[in-house]
Amino acid sequence: MSIRQSIFRILRMILITGTVFFVLGGLTILAIERFVIDEFSIDELRDIHLQVPLRVYTKDGAFISEFGEQRRIPVSIEHVPKMLINAVLAAEDDRFFEHHGVDPKSLMRAFLNLIKTGEVQQGASTITMQLARNMFLTRQRNIVRKMKEILYAQKMESELTKEEILELYLNKIYFGHRAYGIKAAAQIYYGKDLQSLTLQEMAMLAGMPQAPSTNNPISNPDNAVKRRNYVLRRMLSLKYIGESEYNVASEQPDMAQLSKLTPEVEMPYIAEMVRARMYECYGEKAYTGGYQVTTTVDSTLQNSAQTALRNALWEYSERYGYYGPVAHEKLPSSLPDETLKETVSKILETYPERGGLLPSLVLAVEQKKVKAYNNQGVFEIAWGDLSWARRVSLYKKRYKTGSYPKSAWNILRRGDVIMVRSMGVEEVLQKKSGLTKVSQQNTTPVEKVTRWRLADIPRVEGALVSLNPTDGAILALVGGFDFYHSKFNRVTQAERQPGSSFKPFVYSAALKRGFSPSTYIADTPLIIRAGGKVWQPRNYSYKFYGSIPLRHALIHSYNVASVRLLMRVGQSRD
């Protein structure tokens, strides 16, 4: 066989093989396209449900809490700064507004890489293709998925505007640390709204979707800054920014730190009540449906209720003595000022705040005062805020309260971890002997300091609820001293008998029936037989007071008279 015939034979085989692959490829594309047409509806995409967490508010609009795995804050494209859009385009798809879902140049580059390596390594995915993958496909790298991705993208481009596609992308894409969407990412990493972001922060966020873990400023700050500066260089080359802007932004340190939506009012017991009710009504959808629940609670009343309950529990606890420090830490013999904050903060980070009480470390103890440190800095506790602390000890399996201390040495020692509570801010004068309260004669304070008082986590618990008498709406509710110490809600879960607090309802029903405050009722021995049992109600004093007016019986909360009144009024009346 001649060389010429061999060449023709090889060419013929290549032509036949190419034709076969072309036909098979065409049939594959048609099959996939048919699948896409059958399975993928643009109307579904327009109505796509973005997972938005449940958020709870007071009736006056104060933020209470958020529940949901994905932290997302939807934003319309009109409210995204132009420079941030440019940063995203520079990082992901600078020809977004020119192509029709697929960028031929990028696709050819990925195809040549496939021929060289035999693997799909470079995705060549446009923003539209990324959106299609995030909405409907997996991240698995293979030819079939890539073909689906291309067809999905082209269908989206044919029926959605570029602005609609970009808005979906910016709200859908993942940025790490549970942040989904650009607005949530700005809030979580920088604690800012989109309009407040700096150029370097925009570039940082724009560079993260490619690899949310590798390019994350919290988990991998060095890689994140490199990626940020790459995005800035791309923005410079595309003339989105100038040379001076690039130089300034690329030299800035990154200030990212995880931020949370901070509750504007402390009411975790109510937040949990709302969460439980929403889950009961909507199941898992409660955490993803974007529900915003406005409660009947008034934030001012709630703050007052929280303060009132805690003050009552603290005052009660102080009357029964001090159970001692939370723990004791061994301290170096000296703590220089330059290392004090770092050393002590590391020790205290393992001790949580409890119900407004701050963990603090005792640095020095003198006869009538204590020097300590907490996250507010170094402070002193005066004798007036220490002297209540009678030490409680365990004696024969019973707690016994000792005598009042004569000095601070009887209460604490250096290295003790204690809890303290703020008693407000006081104006002080600086003197050689220390800080002194401002008197009326001398009204030139040099600074304001927080007064701290030694405290104990109460061994007793309490609860408070305030209702609107006209409709029963909850105005304030506190289920315990501290939700994170005990999640048991003593308002709704304790199921205690109402006791004497129910008596006003009985007397109100009697007045409605025609009784008057002067009507006499017998407070005499009574025997009630029911269900084969005998009950004899009695008064707290174990005495009986004969025939008395209703007002007298209610004022003194007499049990027997109240039972007789209930029997006369009837238990089933409105």
C-alpha positions as CSV (number, residue, x, y, z in Angstrom):
1,M,0.0,0.0,0.0
2,S,1.4,3.3,-1.0
3,I,2.0,6.2,1.4
4,R,-0.8,8.2,-0.4
5,Q,-3.3,5.4,0.2
6,S,-2.3,5.1,3.8
7,I,-2.8,8.8,4.4
8,F,-6.3,8.7,2.7
9,R,-7.2,5.7,4.8
10,I,-6.2,7.4,8.1
11,L,-8.1,10.6,7.1
12,R,-11.1,8.5,6.2
13,M,-11.0,6.8,9.7
14,I,-10.6,10.1,11.4
15,L,-13.6,11.5,9.4
16,I,-15.8,8.4,10.2
17,T,-14.8,8.5,13.9
18,G,-15.4,12.3,14.1
19,T,-18.8,11.9,12.4
20,V,-19.8,9.1,14.8
21,F,-18.7,11.3,17.8
22,F,-20.5,14.3,16.3
23,V,-23.7,12.3,15.9
24,L,-23.5,10.8,19.3
25,G,-22.6,14.1,20.9
26,G,-25.6,15.7,19.1
27,L,-27.9,13.0,20.2
28,T,-26.6,13.4,23.8
29,I,-27.1,17.2,23.7
30,L,-30.6,16.7,22.3
31,A,-31.4,14.2,25.0
32,I,-30.1,16.4,27.8
33,E,-31.8,19.4,26.3
34,R,-35.1,17.5,26.2
35,F,-34.5,16.5,29.8
36,V,-33.9,20.2,30.7
37,I,-37.0,21.3,28.9
38,D,-39.1,18.7,30.7
39,E,-37.6,19.2,34.1
40,F,-36.7,22.8,34.3
41,S,-39.3,25.6,34.4
42,I,-38.3,29.3,34.4
43,D,-41.5,30.0,36.3
44,E,-40.2,27.8,39.1
45,L,-36.9,29.8,39.0
46,R,-38.8,33.1,39.2
47,D,-40.6,31.8,42.3
48,I,-37.6,30.1,43.7
49,H,-37.7,30.0,47.5
50,L,-34.6,31.3,49.1
51,Q,-34.1,29.9,52.6
52,V,-34.5,32.9,55.0
53,P,-34.4,32.3,58.8
54,L,-37.2,33.0,61.2
55,R,-36.9,36.4,62.9
56,V,-38.8,37.5,66.0
57,Y,-39.6,41.1,67.1
58,T,-41.3,43.0,69.9
59,K,-44.5,45.0,69.1
60,D,-42.4,48.1,69.0
61,G,-40.1,46.6,66.4
62,A,-37.1,45.7,68.5
63,F,-35.2,42.6,67.2
64,I,-35.4,39.6,69.6
65,S,-33.9,36.5,67.9
66,E,-33.3,34.5,64.8
67,F,-33.7,30.8,64.1
68,G,-32.4,29.0,61.0
69,E,-29.4,27.2,59.6
70,Q,-28.9,29.6,56.7
71,R,-28.3,33.2,57.5
72,R,-29.7,35.1,54.5
73,I,-31.0,38.7,54.1
74,P,-32.5,39.0,50.6
75,V,-31.6,42.2,48.7
76,S,-32.8,43.6,45.3
77,I,-30.2,44.4,42.7
78,E,-31.1,48.1,42.9
79,H,-29.8,48.2,46.4
80,V,-26.4,46.6,45.6
81,P,-23.7,49.2,45.1
82,K,-22.3,49.4,41.6
83,M,-18.7,49.0,42.8
84,L,-19.7,45.8,44.6
85,I,-21.2,44.4,41.4
86,N,-18.0,45.3,39.5
87,A,-16.0,43.5,42.2
88,V,-18.1,40.3,41.7
89,L,-17.9,40.6,37.9
90,A,-14.1,41.0,38.1
91,A,-13.8,38.0,40.3
92,E,-16.2,35.6,38.6
93,D,-17.3,36.7,35.1
94,D,-16.2,40.0,33.6
95,R,-18.0,39.3,30.3
96,F,-21.3,38.6,32.1
97,F,-23.2,41.4,30.2
98,E,-21.7,40.3,26.9
99,H,-22.3,36.5,26.6
100,H,-25.5,34.5,26.6
101,G,-24.9,32.3,29.6
102,V,-21.8,30.6,28.2
103,D,-18.5,32.3,27.6
104,P,-16.8,30.6,24.5
105,K,-13.4,31.8,25.4
106,S,-13.4,30.3,28.9
107,L,-15.1,27.2,27.6
108,M,-12.3,26.7,25.0
109,R,-9.7,27.1,27.6
110,A,-11.3,24.5,29.8
111,F,-11.7,22.1,26.8
112,L,-8.0,22.4,26.0
113,N,-7.1,21.7,29.6
114,L,-9.4,18.6,29.4
115,I,-7.5,17.3,26.4
116,K,-4.2,17.8,28.2
117,T,-5.1,16.3,31.5
118,G,-8.0,14.1,30.8
119,E,-9.9,15.6,33.8
120,V,-12.4,18.5,34.2
121,Q,-10.3,20.8,36.3
122,Q,-11.2,24.3,35.1
123,G,-14.9,24.9,35.2
124,A,-15.2,27.9,32.8
125,S,-18.5,28.6,34.6
126,T,-20.1,31.9,34.1
127,I,-22.2,33.5,36.8
128,T,-25.3,32.1,35.0
129,M,-23.8,28.6,35.0
130,Q,-22.8,28.9,38.6
131,L,-26.4,29.9,39.5
132,A,-27.8,27.0,37.5
133,R,-25.4,24.6,39.4
134,N,-26.3,26.1,42.8
135,M,-30.0,26.0,42.1
136,F,-30.4,22.6,40.4
137,L,-27.2,20.6,40.2
138,T,-24.4,19.0,42.2
139,R,-20.7,20.2,42.3
140,Q,-19.5,16.9,40.8
141,R,-17.1,17.5,37.9
142,N,-18.0,15.5,34.8
143,I,-19.1,16.1,31.2
144,V,-22.8,15.3,31.7
145,R,-23.1,17.8,34.5
146,K,-21.3,20.4,32.5
147,M,-23.6,19.9,29.5
148,K,-26.6,20.3,31.8
149,E,-25.1,23.4,33.3
150,I,-24.6,24.9,29.9
151,L,-28.2,24.1,28.8
152,Y,-29.7,25.4,32.0
153,A,-27.7,28.6,31.7
154,Q,-28.8,29.2,28.1
155,K,-32.5,28.6,29.0
156,M,-32.2,31.0,31.9
157,E,-30.5,33.7,29.7
158,S,-33.3,33.3,27.1
159,E,-36.1,34.0,29.6
160,L,-34.5,36.1,32.4
161,T,-32.9,39.5,32.3
162,K,-29.2,39.9,33.2
163,E,-30.3,41.9,36.3
164,E,-32.7,39.1,37.4
165,I,-29.9,36.5,37.1
166,L,-27.4,38.6,38.9
167,E,-29.9,39.3,41.7
168,L,-30.6,35.6,42.2
169,Y,-26.9,34.9,42.2
170,L,-26.1,37.5,44.8
171,N,-28.8,36.2,47.1
172,K,-28.1,32.5,46.6
173,I,-24.3,32.1,46.7
174,Y,-22.6,30.7,49.8
175,F,-19.9,32.8,51.6
176,G,-19.0,30.4,54.5
177,H,-20.0,30.6,58.2
178,R,-23.7,30.0,57.4
179,A,-23.8,33.2,55.3
180,Y,-25.9,32.9,52.2
181,G,-26.1,35.9,49.9
182,I,-24.1,39.0,49.7
183,K,-26.0,41.1,52.2
184,A,-25.8,38.4,54.9
185,A,-22.1,38.1,54.3
186,A,-21.5,41.8,54.7
187,Q,-23.4,41.6,58.0
188,I,-21.6,38.5,59.3
189,Y,-18.0,39.4,58.4
190,Y,-18.1,43.2,58.7
191,G,-21.2,44.0,60.7
192,K,-22.2,46.5,57.9
193,D,-24.9,47.2,55.4
194,L,-23.8,46.9,51.7
195,Q,-23.7,50.7,51.3
196,S,-21.2,51.0,54.1
197,L,-18.6,48.6,52.8
198,T,-15.1,49.8,51.8
199,L,-13.5,48.9,48.5
200,Q,-11.2,46.3,50.1
201,E,-14.2,44.8,51.9
202,M,-16.2,44.5,48.7
203,A,-13.2,42.8,47.0
204,M,-12.9,40.4,49.9
205,L,-16.5,39.4,49.7
206,A,-16.4,39.1,45.9
207,G,-13.5,36.7,46.1
208,M,-15.0,34.3,48.5
209,P,-17.7,32.3,46.5
210,Q,-15.0,30.6,44.5
211,A,-13.8,28.7,47.6
212,P,-15.7,29.9,50.8
213,S,-13.4,27.9,53.1
214,T,-10.0,28.5,51.4
215,N,-10.7,32.2,50.7
216,N,-12.4,32.9,54.1
217,P,-11.0,35.8,56.1
218,I,-11.8,34.1,59.4
219,S,-10.7,30.6,58.7
220,N,-7.8,31.4,56.4
221,P,-6.9,35.1,56.5
222,D,-3.7,34.9,54.5
223,N,-5.3,33.2,51.5
224,A,-8.3,35.5,51.8
225,V,-6.1,38.6,51.5
226,K,-4.3,37.1,48.5
227,R,-7.6,36.4,46.8
228,R,-8.8,39.9,47.7
229,N,-5.8,41.5,46.2
230,Y,-6.2,39.4,43.0
231,V,-9.8,40.7,42.7
232,L,-8.5,44.3,43.2
233,R,-5.9,43.7,40.4
234,R,-8.6,42.4,38.1
235,M,-10.7,45.5,38.9
236,L,-7.7,47.7,38.0
237,S,-7.1,45.9,34.7
238,L,-10.8,46.2,33.8
239,K,-10.6,49.9,34.7
240,Y,-13.3,49.6,37.4
241,I,-10.9,51.4,39.8
242,G,-7.8,53.6,39.4
243,E,-4.2,53.0,40.3
244,S,-4.4,55.1,43.5
245,E,-7.6,53.3,44.7
246,Y,-5.9,50.0,44.1
247,N,-2.7,50.9,46.0
248,V,-4.7,52.1,49.0
249,A,-7.1,49.2,49.1
250,S,-4.5,46.5,48.6
251,E,-2.4,47.7,51.4
252,Q,-5.2,47.8,54.0
253,P,-5.3,45.1,56.7
254,D,-8.5,43.0,56.7
255,M,-10.8,43.8,59.6
256,A,-13.2,40.9,59.2
257,Q,-14.6,39.3,62.4
258,L,-17.7,37.2,62.9
259,S,-20.7,39.4,63.8
260,K,-24.1,38.3,64.8
261,L,-27.5,40.0,64.7
262,T,-27.5,41.3,68.3
263,P,-30.8,41.2,70.1
264,E,-32.1,44.6,71.0
265,V,-33.9,43.3,74.0
266,E,-33.2,40.3,76.2
267,M,-36.1,37.9,76.1
268,P,-34.9,34.4,75.2
269,Y,-37.8,32.7,76.9
270,I,-40.3,34.4,74.7
271,A,-38.1,33.7,71.6
272,E,-38.1,30.0,72.4
273,M,-41.9,30.1,72.9
274,V,-42.3,31.7,69.4
275,R,-39.9,29.1,67.9
276,A,-41.7,26.2,69.4
277,R,-45.1,27.5,68.3
278,M,-43.9,28.2,64.7
279,Y,-42.4,24.7,64.5
280,E,-45.7,23.2,65.7
281,C,-47.5,25.1,62.9
282,Y,-45.1,24.9,60.0
283,G,-42.5,22.2,60.8
284,E,-39.0,22.7,59.3
285,K,-40.4,25.4,57.0
286,A,-40.5,27.7,60.0
287,Y,-36.7,28.0,59.9
288,T,-36.5,28.6,56.1
289,G,-39.7,30.4,55.1
290,G,-38.6,33.9,56.0
291,Y,-41.3,34.3,58.6
292,Q,-41.2,37.5,60.7
293,V,-43.1,37.2,63.9
294,T,-44.2,40.3,65.8
295,T,-45.1,39.6,69.4
296,T,-47.3,41.5,71.8
297,V,-44.3,42.2,74.1
298,D,-43.3,45.7,74.9
299,S,-39.5,46.1,75.0
300,T,-39.6,48.7,77.8
301,L,-41.8,46.6,80.0
302,Q,-39.7,43.5,79.2
303,N,-36.5,45.2,80.3
304,S,-38.2,46.4,83.5
305,A,-39.5,42.9,84.2
306,Q,-36.1,41.3,83.6
307,T,-34.4,43.9,86.0
308,A,-37.1,43.5,88.6
309,L,-36.9,39.7,88.7
310,R,-33.1,39.6,88.8
311,N,-32.9,42.3,91.5
312,A,-35.4,40.4,93.7
313,L,-33.4,37.1,93.3
314,W,-30.1,38.8,94.1
315,E,-31.5,40.5,97.1
316,Y,-33.0,37.3,98.4
317,S,-29.7,35.4,97.8
318,E,-27.7,38.1,99.7
319,R,-29.9,37.6,102.8
320,Y,-28.9,34.0,102.9
321,G,-25.2,34.3,102.5
322,Y,-22.4,33.8,99.9
323,Y,-21.5,30.4,98.6
324,G,-18.0,31.4,97.6
325,P,-16.0,32.0,94.3
326,V,-16.8,30.2,91.1
327,A,-13.2,28.9,91.0
328,H,-9.7,29.7,91.9
329,E,-6.9,30.2,89.4
330,K,-3.2,30.2,90.1
331,L,-1.6,33.5,89.1
332,P,2.0,34.5,88.5
333,S,3.6,36.5,91.4
334,S,3.4,39.6,89.2
335,L,1.2,40.7,86.4
336,P,2.7,43.6,84.4
337,D,0.2,46.1,83.0
338,E,1.3,45.3,79.4
339,T,0.4,41.6,79.7
340,L,-2.5,41.9,82.3
341,K,-5.3,42.1,79.8
342,E,-4.1,39.2,77.6
343,T,-3.3,36.9,80.6
344,V,-6.6,37.5,82.5
345,S,-8.8,37.5,79.5
346,K,-7.5,34.1,78.5
347,I,-8.4,32.8,82.0
348,L,-11.9,34.3,82.0
349,E,-12.9,33.2,78.5
350,T,-13.9,29.8,79.9
351,Y,-16.3,31.4,82.4
352,P,-19.6,32.5,80.8
353,E,-21.7,35.5,81.8
354,R,-24.8,34.5,83.7
355,G,-27.9,36.6,83.9
356,G,-26.1,40.0,83.8
357,L,-23.3,38.8,86.1
358,L,-19.8,39.2,84.7
359,P,-17.0,36.7,85.6
360,S,-14.1,38.6,87.1
361,L,-10.6,37.7,88.5
362,V,-9.4,38.9,91.8
363,L,-6.0,40.6,91.5
364,A,-5.5,41.9,95.0
365,V,-7.3,41.9,98.4
366,E,-7.0,44.6,101.0
367,Q,-8.8,44.9,104.3
368,K,-11.9,46.7,103.1
369,K,-11.7,46.4,99.3
370,V,-10.9,44.1,96.4
371,K,-9.1,44.9,93.1
372,A,-10.3,42.8,90.2
373,Y,-10.5,42.5,86.4
374,N,-13.3,41.7,83.9
375,N,-13.9,42.5,80.3
376,Q,-14.6,46.1,81.3
377,G,-11.1,46.5,82.7
378,V,-9.6,46.8,86.2
379,F,-11.9,47.9,88.9
380,E,-12.4,48.0,92.7
381,I,-15.2,46.6,94.9
382,A,-15.8,48.8,97.9
383,W,-16.6,47.4,101.3
384,G,-20.2,48.4,101.1
385,D,-20.6,45.9,98.2
386,L,-18.7,43.1,99.9
387,S,-19.9,43.2,103.6
388,W,-23.1,41.3,102.9
389,A,-21.1,38.1,102.0
390,R,-21.6,35.8,105.0
391,R,-19.9,32.6,103.9
392,V,-22.1,29.6,103.6
393,S,-20.6,26.2,104.5
394,L,-21.8,22.6,104.4
395,Y,-22.2,21.2,107.9
396,K,-23.7,17.7,108.5
397,K,-25.2,17.7,105.0
398,R,-26.9,21.0,105.6
399,Y,-25.8,24.5,104.5
400,K,-25.0,26.8,107.4
401,T,-24.6,30.6,107.1
402,G,-21.7,32.2,109.1
403,S,-21.4,35.6,110.7
404,Y,-20.8,38.8,108.7
405,P,-17.2,39.3,107.6
406,K,-15.0,41.8,109.3
407,S,-12.6,42.3,106.3
408,A,-12.3,41.4,102.6
409,W,-9.8,38.8,103.6
410,N,-12.6,36.8,105.2
411,I,-14.3,36.6,101.8
412,L,-11.9,36.4,98.9
413,R,-8.2,35.8,98.0
414,R,-6.0,36.6,95.0
415,G,-6.8,34.4,92.1
416,D,-10.5,33.8,92.9
417,V,-12.9,33.9,90.0
418,I,-16.0,35.7,91.1
419,M,-19.2,37.0,89.7
420,V,-20.0,40.7,89.9
421,R,-23.0,42.9,88.9
422,S,-23.1,46.5,87.8
423,M,-24.7,48.9,90.2
424,G,-24.6,51.8,87.7
425,V,-22.1,54.5,86.9
426,E,-20.8,57.0,89.5
427,E,-18.9,60.2,89.2
428,V,-15.6,60.2,91.1
429,L,-12.7,62.5,91.8
430,Q,-9.1,61.4,91.5
431,K,-7.1,61.7,94.7
432,K,-3.7,60.4,95.8
433,S,-5.4,57.9,98.0
434,G,-7.7,56.7,95.3
435,L,-11.1,57.3,93.8
436,T,-13.6,59.2,95.9
437,K,-17.3,60.0,95.3
438,V,-18.2,63.5,94.2
439,S,-19.7,65.5,97.0
440,Q,-22.1,68.5,96.7
441,Q,-19.3,70.8,97.8
442,N,-17.0,69.7,95.1
443,T,-18.6,69.2,91.7
444,T,-15.7,68.8,89.4
445,P,-15.6,65.1,88.6
446,V,-12.8,63.9,86.5
447,E,-14.3,60.6,85.3
448,K,-17.2,58.2,85.6
449,V,-16.7,54.7,86.7
450,T,-18.9,51.6,87.0
451,R,-19.7,50.6,90.6
452,W,-19.4,46.8,90.9
453,R,-21.0,44.6,93.6
454,L,-19.9,41.0,94.6
455,A,-22.7,38.6,93.5
456,D,-23.7,35.0,93.5
457,I,-25.7,33.0,90.9
458,P,-29.0,32.6,92.8
459,R,-29.8,29.2,94.2
460,V,-33.5,30.0,94.0
461,E,-35.4,30.7,90.9
462,G,-38.4,32.9,89.9
463,A,-40.5,34.0,87.1
464,L,-42.7,36.9,86.0
465,V,-45.4,37.5,83.5
466,S,-47.5,40.6,82.8
467,L,-50.7,40.4,80.8
468,N,-53.0,43.0,79.2
469,P,-56.2,42.6,81.2
470,T,-58.4,43.5,78.2
471,D,-57.3,40.8,75.9
472,G,-54.8,38.6,77.7
473,A,-51.8,39.6,75.5
474,I,-48.4,39.0,77.0
475,L,-46.7,42.3,77.7
476,A,-43.6,40.9,79.4
477,L,-42.4,37.5,80.4
478,V,-39.3,36.2,82.2
479,G,-39.1,32.5,82.7
480,G,-36.2,32.4,85.0
481,F,-33.0,34.1,86.2
482,D,-31.0,33.2,83.0
483,F,-32.2,31.2,80.0
484,Y,-28.7,29.9,79.2
485,H,-28.3,28.6,82.7
486,S,-31.7,27.0,82.8
487,K,-34.0,26.8,79.7
488,F,-36.9,25.6,81.8
489,N,-39.6,28.3,81.5
490,R,-41.2,28.6,84.9
491,V,-44.1,30.6,83.5
492,T,-45.3,28.1,81.0
493,Q,-43.7,24.8,82.0
494,A,-43.8,24.8,85.8
495,E,-47.5,24.0,86.0
496,R,-47.7,25.1,89.7
497,Q,-51.0,25.5,91.5
498,P,-52.1,29.2,91.4
499,G,-52.7,29.2,95.2
500,S,-54.2,32.4,96.6
501,S,-53.5,34.3,93.4
502,F,-56.7,32.7,92.1
503,K,-58.9,34.1,94.9
504,P,-59.5,37.5,93.2
505,F,-61.2,35.7,90.4
506,V,-63.6,34.0,92.9
507,Y,-64.4,37.3,94.6
508,S,-64.8,39.1,91.2
509,A,-67.4,36.4,90.2
510,A,-69.2,36.9,93.5
511,L,-69.4,40.7,92.9
512,K,-70.8,40.0,89.5
513,R,-73.5,37.8,91.1
514,G,-74.7,40.6,93.3
515,F,-72.5,40.1,96.4
516,S,-71.0,43.3,97.9
517,P,-67.8,43.8,99.8
518,S,-69.9,44.0,103.0
519,T,-71.6,40.7,102.4
520,Y,-70.9,38.3,105.3
521,I,-69.4,34.8,104.7
522,A,-68.7,32.1,107.3
523,D,-65.2,31.3,108.1
524,T,-66.0,28.2,110.1
525,P,-64.9,24.5,110.0
526,L,-65.9,22.8,106.8
527,I,-65.8,19.1,105.6
528,I,-66.0,18.3,101.9
529,R,-66.5,14.7,100.7
530,A,-65.6,14.0,97.0
531,G,-64.6,10.8,95.2
532,G,-64.5,8.8,98.4
533,K,-62.1,11.3,100.0
534,V,-62.5,13.8,102.7
535,W,-61.0,17.3,102.6
536,Q,-61.0,19.9,105.4
537,P,-59.8,23.3,104.2
538,R,-58.0,25.4,106.8
539,N,-56.4,28.8,107.2
540,Y,-52.7,29.5,107.3
541,S,-53.0,30.4,111.0
542,Y,-55.0,27.2,111.8
543,K,-57.7,29.4,113.3
544,F,-61.3,30.2,112.2
545,Y,-62.7,33.7,112.3
546,G,-66.5,33.2,112.2
547,S,-68.8,35.4,110.2
548,I,-66.8,38.0,108.3
549,P,-67.4,40.5,105.4
550,L,-65.9,39.6,102.0
551,R,-63.5,42.5,102.0
552,H,-62.0,41.2,105.3
553,A,-61.8,37.7,104.0
554,L,-60.0,38.8,100.8
555,I,-57.6,41.2,102.6
556,H,-56.4,38.5,104.9
557,S,-56.7,35.7,102.3
558,Y,-58.7,33.4,104.4
559,N,-58.9,30.0,102.8
560,V,-62.1,28.6,104.4
561,A,-64.1,31.7,103.7
562,S,-63.0,31.6,100.1
563,V,-63.9,28.0,99.7
564,R,-67.4,28.7,101.1
565,L,-67.8,31.7,98.7
566,L,-66.8,29.5,95.7
567,M,-69.4,26.9,96.7
568,R,-72.1,29.7,96.8
569,V,-71.0,31.3,93.5
570,G,-70.6,28.0,91.6
571,Q,-67.5,26.7,89.8
572,S,-68.9,26.7,86.3
573,R,-70.2,30.3,86.0
574,D,-68.6,32.8,83.6
